[in-house]
Each structure stands twice: as C-alpha cells, then as structure tokens.
Amino acid sequence: MINLLFFGRLGDFAKAVPSTLEASTPAEARELLAADFPDLGRELYEPQVLVSVNKMIVPWDQPLFEGSEVAFLPPVTGG
C-alpha cells in the first residue's frame, strides 16, 4: 500500500478518495484514480501536475514500495 496526498486545488477533487492505494508507479496510481474519480483524473493528467514520492519530485514511472508517500502537486503561482 502507498499513502496518497493531494495538494492545492487537487485536494478539492480528492475529498472521497481513500488515503491508501495499491500501485507500483505514480502513473499506475493516477490511472487507477482516474478510473474511479474521473474529475480528479482529468486534473491529474494536466501536464503541469507534478508527483512527489517521499518528498522528492520524481518521474511518473518511479517505482513505488510498500509505505511510499505519493503526493500530487498542482501548478503554483505567486506574486
């Protein structure tokens, strides 16, 4: 099982999402989430969304291990 976190506006789309999931890569987690939560899935497939595993930005094909923390990060603006 991996632990899921959703930051920024992604959290608004993830209110009914379980906090854990079985997946071997962030890309697989995204696919599984998109299948069950289409509104969230559309947001996660935006090209600006980044993924972090254990607090490090990684590619979507990064291998995951039991207990990995996977965070989905929307684009951020400041000013």
Buried (B, 14 or more C-beta within 10 A) or exposed (E): EBEBBBBEEBBEBBEEBEEEBEBEBBBBBBBBBBEEBEEBBEBBEEEEBBBBBBEEEBEBEBEBEEEBEBBBBBEEEEE
